[in-house]
Amino acid sequence: MSRDWKYIWNPITGHEQLFDRQEDPGELHDLAQQDGCRGELKLWRGRLAAELKGRPEGLSDGRELRCGTVPVWRDPRD
């Protein structure tokens, strides 16, 4: 059985949140600061860094996330 995780990263502040949606479907308990979840947090941080690599916002080099300014809305067709 696998867990259903939700990872949230604020690109302006760098604040992270991690939720185990199987155990906490209401997303009431942020696990990002718990020692037992460091590996899971690192995994999701790396996945997002890889996903954002090469985007014009410059929020990732493919290995690490970088905080920066982000436009409120950007039309993906531009």
VMD Tcl script that builds the backbone (N, CA, C; Angstrom):
set m [mol new atoms 234]
animate dup $m
set s [atomselect $m all]
$s set {name element resname resid chain x y z} {
  {N N MET 1 A 0.846 -1.178 0.000}
  {CA C MET 1 A 0.000 0.000 0.000}
  {C C MET 1 A 0.893 1.244 0.000}
  {N N SER 2 A 0.573 2.178 -0.838}
  {CA C SER 2 A 1.352 3.416 -0.882}
  {C C SER 2 A 0.544 4.558 -0.272}
  {N N ARG 3 A 1.256 5.558 0.154}
  {CA C ARG 3 A 0.594 6.726 0.740}
  {C C ARG 3 A 0.322 7.763 -0.323}
  {N N ASP 4 A -0.626 8.598 -0.046}
  {CA C ASP 4 A -0.976 9.699 -0.926}
  {C C ASP 4 A -0.462 10.978 -0.269}
  {N N TRP 5 A 0.662 11.477 -0.742}
  {CA C TRP 5 A 1.286 12.651 -0.158}
  {C C TRP 5 A 0.925 13.919 -0.920}
  {N N LYS 6 A 0.934 15.024 -0.208}
  {CA C LYS 6 A 0.759 16.337 -0.838}
  {C C LYS 6 A 1.884 17.234 -0.337}
  {N N TYR 7 A 2.625 17.795 -1.300}
  {CA C TYR 7 A 3.742 18.683 -0.990}
  {C C TYR 7 A 3.408 20.063 -1.528}
  {N N ILE 8 A 3.634 21.075 -0.701}
  {CA C ILE 8 A 3.376 22.462 -1.087}
  {C C ILE 8 A 4.644 23.259 -0.815}
  {N N TRP 9 A 5.046 24.077 -1.783}
  {CA C TRP 9 A 6.213 24.938 -1.625}
  {C C TRP 9 A 5.833 26.346 -2.059}
  {N N ASN 10 A 6.098 27.322 -1.196}
  {CA C ASN 10 A 5.842 28.716 -1.520}
  {C C ASN 10 A 7.110 29.273 -2.167}
  {N N PRO 11 A 7.072 29.620 -3.457}
  {CA C PRO 11 A 8.280 30.058 -4.149}
  {C C PRO 11 A 8.784 31.429 -3.716}
  {N N ILE 12 A 7.992 32.180 -2.986}
  {CA C ILE 12 A 8.432 33.500 -2.538}
  {C C ILE 12 A 9.129 33.391 -1.181}
  {N N THR 13 A 8.548 32.628 -0.264}
  {CA C THR 13 A 9.108 32.519 1.089}
  {C C THR 13 A 9.948 31.264 1.302}
  {N N GLY 14 A 9.737 30.240 0.479}
  {CA C GLY 14 A 10.417 28.969 0.653}
  {C C GLY 14 A 9.739 28.052 1.653}
  {N N HIS 15 A 8.641 28.489 2.242}
  {CA C HIS 15 A 7.908 27.682 3.226}
  {C C HIS 15 A 7.388 26.406 2.566}
  {N N GLU 16 A 7.561 25.285 3.266}
  {CA C GLU 16 A 7.114 23.992 2.759}
  {C C GLU 16 A 6.063 23.388 3.680}
  {N N GLN 17 A 5.164 22.611 3.074}
  {CA C GLN 17 A 4.188 21.843 3.829}
  {C C GLN 17 A 4.138 20.446 3.227}
  {N N LEU 18 A 3.893 19.466 4.077}
  {CA C LEU 18 A 3.792 18.086 3.637}
  {C C LEU 18 A 2.657 17.421 4.399}
  {N N PHE 19 A 1.764 16.789 3.645}
  {CA C PHE 19 A 0.617 16.133 4.247}
  {C C PHE 19 A 0.527 14.692 3.780}
  {N N ASP 20 A 0.191 13.804 4.697}
  {CA C ASP 20 A -0.092 12.410 4.393}
  {C C ASP 20 A -1.612 12.324 4.258}
  {N N ARG 21 A -2.082 12.354 3.031}
  {CA C ARG 21 A -3.524 12.432 2.802}
  {C C ARG 21 A -4.249 11.136 3.124}
  {N N GLN 22 A -3.531 10.039 3.200}
  {CA C GLN 22 A -4.160 8.779 3.592}
  {C C GLN 22 A -4.504 8.820 5.085}
  {N N GLU 23 A -3.561 9.280 5.883}
  {CA C GLU 23 A -3.764 9.360 7.331}
  {C C GLU 23 A -4.478 10.638 7.758}
  {N N ASP 24 A -4.389 11.670 6.947}
  {CA C ASP 24 A -4.914 12.993 7.293}
  {C C ASP 24 A -5.620 13.590 6.070}
  {N N PRO 25 A -6.775 13.036 5.683}
  {CA C PRO 25 A -7.448 13.507 4.462}
  {C C PRO 25 A -7.873 14.973 4.511}
  {N N GLY 26 A -8.029 15.519 5.707}
  {CA C GLY 26 A -8.401 16.924 5.838}
  {C C GLY 26 A -7.210 17.860 5.796}
  {N N GLU 27 A -6.005 17.292 5.687}
  {CA C GLU 27 A -4.760 18.064 5.632}
  {C C GLU 27 A -4.659 19.050 6.791}
  {N N LEU 28 A -4.819 18.511 7.994}
  {CA C LEU 28 A -4.782 19.330 9.200}
  {C C LEU 28 A -3.431 19.294 9.906}
  {N N HIS 29 A -2.596 18.292 9.581}
  {CA C HIS 29 A -1.329 18.103 10.294}
  {C C HIS 29 A -0.158 18.181 9.317}
  {N N ASP 30 A 0.498 19.319 9.332}
  {CA C ASP 30 A 1.663 19.544 8.475}
  {C C ASP 30 A 2.844 18.747 9.019}
  {N N LEU 31 A 3.395 17.859 8.210}
  {CA C LEU 31 A 4.482 16.983 8.628}
  {C C LEU 31 A 5.863 17.480 8.207}
  {N N ALA 32 A 5.933 18.631 7.575}
  {CA C ALA 32 A 7.197 19.117 7.008}
  {C C ALA 32 A 8.297 19.295 8.052}
  {N N GLN 33 A 7.963 19.586 9.277}
  {CA C GLN 33 A 8.971 19.825 10.310}
  {C C GLN 33 A 9.243 18.609 11.178}
  {N N GLN 34 A 8.597 17.481 10.894}
  {CA C GLN 34 A 8.793 16.283 11.713}
  {C C GLN 34 A 10.005 15.489 11.231}
  {N N ASP 35 A 10.870 15.126 12.155}
  {CA C ASP 35 A 12.091 14.396 11.821}
  {C C ASP 35 A 11.809 13.133 11.021}
  {N N GLY 36 A 10.756 12.416 11.347}
  {CA C GLY 36 A 10.439 11.173 10.675}
  {C C GLY 36 A 10.015 11.326 9.225}
  {N N CYS 37 A 9.798 12.543 8.786}
  {CA C CYS 37 A 9.352 12.784 7.411}
  {C C CYS 37 A 10.405 13.481 6.558}
  {N N ARG 38 A 11.608 13.613 7.062}
  {CA C ARG 38 A 12.663 14.312 6.308}
  {C C ARG 38 A 12.949 13.671 4.954}
  {N N GLY 39 A 12.969 12.346 4.916}
  {CA C GLY 39 A 13.219 11.652 3.653}
  {C C GLY 39 A 12.122 11.905 2.639}
  {N N GLU 40 A 10.883 11.858 3.086}
  {CA C GLU 40 A 9.749 12.103 2.193}
  {C C GLU 40 A 9.768 13.550 1.697}
  {N N LEU 41 A 10.071 14.478 2.592}
  {CA C LEU 41 A 10.154 15.891 2.224}
  {C C LEU 41 A 11.249 16.111 1.188}
  {N N LYS 42 A 12.393 15.500 1.396}
  {CA C LYS 42 A 13.504 15.625 0.448}
  {C C LYS 42 A 13.126 15.047 -0.922}
  {N N LEU 43 A 12.421 13.931 -0.917}
  {CA C LEU 43 A 11.974 13.319 -2.162}
  {C C LEU 43 A 11.075 14.262 -2.958}
  {N N TRP 44 A 10.074 14.833 -2.301}
  {CA C TRP 44 A 9.139 15.724 -2.990}
  {C C TRP 44 A 9.794 17.032 -3.408}
  {N N ARG 45 A 10.694 17.548 -2.584}
  {CA C ARG 45 A 11.432 18.763 -2.942}
  {C C ARG 45 A 12.244 18.515 -4.217}
  {N N GLY 46 A 12.891 17.377 -4.296}
  {CA C GLY 46 A 13.675 17.019 -5.481}
  {C C GLY 46 A 12.817 16.841 -6.717}
  {N N ARG 47 A 11.656 16.249 -6.549}
  {CA C ARG 47 A 10.739 16.079 -7.691}
  {C C ARG 47 A 10.289 17.426 -8.239}
  {N N LEU 48 A 9.952 18.341 -7.324}
  {CA C LEU 48 A 9.516 19.658 -7.781}
  {C C LEU 48 A 10.678 20.414 -8.427}
  {N N ALA 49 A 11.874 20.317 -7.858}
  {CA C ALA 49 A 13.042 20.979 -8.445}
  {C C ALA 49 A 13.286 20.483 -9.861}
  {N N ALA 50 A 13.162 19.188 -10.075}
  {CA C ALA 50 A 13.347 18.626 -11.422}
  {C C ALA 50 A 12.256 19.110 -12.373}
  {N N GLU 51 A 11.038 19.198 -11.884}
  {CA C GLU 51 A 9.909 19.633 -12.712}
  {C C GLU 51 A 10.045 21.098 -13.132}
  {N N LEU 52 A 10.598 21.927 -12.258}
  {CA C LEU 52 A 10.707 23.364 -12.540}
  {C C LEU 52 A 11.978 23.751 -13.303}
  {N N LYS 53 A 12.874 22.805 -13.489}
  {CA C LYS 53 A 14.134 23.092 -14.180}
  {C C LYS 53 A 13.877 23.682 -15.574}
  {N N GLY 54 A 14.600 24.742 -15.871}
  {CA C GLY 54 A 14.527 25.340 -17.198}
  {C C GLY 54 A 13.371 26.292 -17.428}
  {N N ARG 55 A 12.504 26.436 -16.450}
  {CA C ARG 55 A 11.394 27.376 -16.615}
  {C C ARG 55 A 11.914 28.806 -16.509}
  {N N PRO 56 A 11.247 29.747 -17.163}
  {CA C PRO 56 A 11.750 31.128 -17.188}
  {C C PRO 56 A 11.764 31.825 -15.826}
  {N N GLU 57 A 11.001 31.330 -14.867}
  {CA C GLU 57 A 10.978 31.969 -13.550}
  {C C GLU 57 A 12.293 31.774 -12.800}
  {N N GLY 58 A 13.078 30.763 -13.193}
  {CA C GLY 58 A 14.373 30.515 -12.563}
  {C C GLY 58 A 14.278 29.995 -11.138}
  {N N LEU 59 A 13.227 29.238 -10.825}
  {CA C LEU 59 A 13.017 28.770 -9.461}
  {C C LEU 59 A 13.740 27.462 -9.139}
  {N N SER 60 A 14.452 26.906 -10.118}
  {CA C SER 60 A 15.168 25.664 -9.868}
  {C C SER 60 A 16.298 25.488 -10.869}
  {N N ASP 61 A 17.374 24.864 -10.381}
  {CA C ASP 61 A 18.463 24.477 -11.270}
  {C C ASP 61 A 18.352 23.000 -11.635}
  {N N GLY 62 A 17.251 22.384 -11.240}
  {CA C GLY 62 A 17.025 20.967 -11.487}
  {C C GLY 62 A 17.362 20.101 -10.290}
  {N N ARG 63 A 18.123 20.656 -9.344}
  {CA C ARG 63 A 18.483 19.916 -8.130}
  {C C ARG 63 A 17.946 20.580 -6.872}
  {N N GLU 64 A 17.921 21.910 -6.873}
  {CA C GLU 64 A 17.472 22.662 -5.703}
  {C C GLU 64 A 16.438 23.696 -6.104}
  {N N LEU 65 A 15.538 23.992 -5.177}
  {CA C LEU 65 A 14.549 25.042 -5.389}
  {C C LEU 65 A 15.156 26.380 -4.990}
  {N N ARG 66 A 14.808 27.420 -5.715}
  {CA C ARG 66 A 15.302 28.774 -5.444}
  {C C ARG 66 A 14.112 29.704 -5.280}
  {N N CYS 67 A 14.078 30.415 -4.188}
  {CA C CYS 67 A 13.012 31.394 -3.983}
  {C C CYS 67 A 13.238 32.593 -4.890}
  {N N GLY 68 A 12.153 33.222 -5.269}
  {CA C GLY 68 A 12.241 34.405 -6.114}
  {C C GLY 68 A 10.885 35.033 -6.302}
  {N N THR 69 A 10.847 36.074 -7.073}
  {CA C THR 69 A 9.568 36.711 -7.363}
  {C C THR 69 A 8.872 35.932 -8.471}
  {N N VAL 70 A 7.575 35.836 -8.343}
  {CA C VAL 70 A 6.771 35.080 -9.287}
  {C C VAL 70 A 5.572 35.939 -9.673}
  {N N PRO 71 A 5.307 36.072 -10.962}
  {CA C PRO 71 A 4.124 36.840 -11.344}
  {C C PRO 71 A 2.861 36.157 -10.830}
  {N N VAL 72 A 1.881 36.960 -10.483}
  {CA C VAL 72 A 0.628 36.416 -9.950}
  {C C VAL 72 A -0.045 35.530 -10.997}
  {N N TRP 73 A -0.067 35.953 -12.205}
  {CA C TRP 73 A -0.675 35.150 -13.273}
  {C C TRP 73 A 0.166 35.262 -14.515}
  {N N ARG 74 A 0.412 34.167 -15.116}
  {CA C ARG 74 A 1.146 34.139 -16.372}
  {C C ARG 74 A 0.398 33.241 -17.323}
  {N N ASP 75 A 0.003 33.784 -18.433}
  {CA C ASP 75 A -0.726 33.006 -19.426}
  {C C ASP 75 A 0.247 32.004 -20.065}
  {N N PRO 76 A -0.027 30.691 -19.935}
  {CA C PRO 76 A 0.897 29.700 -20.476}
  {C C PRO 76 A 1.023 29.749 -22.000}
  {N N ARG 77 A 0.154 30.464 -22.657}
  {CA C ARG 77 A 0.230 30.575 -24.123}
  {C C ARG 77 A 1.226 31.624 -24.561}
  {N N ASP 78 A 1.704 32.451 -23.625}
  {CA C ASP 78 A 2.681 33.510 -23.965}
  {C C ASP 78 A 4.056 32.934 -24.170}
}
mol reanalyze $m
mol bondsrecalc $m
mol representation Tube
mol addrep $m
